[in-house]
């Protein structure tokens, strides 16, 4: 036993030494690597953000998901579209204390209804101090990259003045978020902005602008992206062009609506009306024969209508829905019946267990050990050895705290240095990182890092 312990300690030390050598080698390239990650490829949780290849779909707006209308200061509808929060009788306006006293933070809020966004039902949004709403399900640092509703995304700092607030109000059929008297960081003397985004239960989105003291074209985008419009994306495990054999979890932006920012001025508005999408069809017949949509295919396994480019992209790929949509017809599915609803991941039907007499080699005689006894014994022995090695390694590190390799590994883990996610977006984006909520409101909060 003593000899085994010595051998195991030697092996553990050799492995730690190898790791130490590797880390020293990595340190020599750390400055360059960190600069590259900082400048162009920020990292978090093995998730990448990219745009779709041109052969799949275009990111630019195709008027396929939304139609919109502009209303200027002289239009009568402009005043009607603006929701005066302080004159509403449905309930008090909720002023978000943290967002109203912070810079580059965001808070998650649950909507009172399912909000249709690009055909998907969204129930939770993330309100950011930077003049936009994040609609994605997966919170990451690059909230400004995609999946947003942005009446005026810019580097606003509500903490500059006590009069600056980020507030919202539920008025039944409409949920309104308002950035009230907020100022641009570093340009506070140029005036306060007041604008809002109204989310209607039917999917209509209204951008209203009460006070815009500065033309949007003159807002600097170096410190924070400046965007006005809508964007959506899907997450999928897709092969990288550089490494076709490897797959990476990537958020792909498949559509973006960008409006003419020169039209944004005080007492103006934009109204976005949702257009029909494949996702709204719940039967094969409606999916393939509807005159409201085009390019739709029916996946009978998922009982879903889609063009393959939406937030359910991964399921569409996993269940080979693209091939099924090309070849199958509604008549084929009607003949298949229940068989077509079997999941490709479902377990096959269990086979009948043969009787002892039917087994190869005849029945098991009394006193003969079962067939899997040796396998079970081997697994148990391996688990015992693994536990022993783990305890031995922990004991060695605890009793030798000054040895360089284990101390270095512990330090790296404590400092949480390990990089974990690469973004392929070029340029500088505002970075939002999730932090613990503590004793604040029910919604979670996102705290930004400097870009």
Order of alpha helices (4+ residues) and beta strands (2+ residues): alpha-alpha-beta-beta-alpha-beta-beta-beta-beta-beta-beta-beta-beta-beta-beta-beta-beta-alpha-beta-beta-alpha-alpha-alpha-alpha-alpha-beta-beta
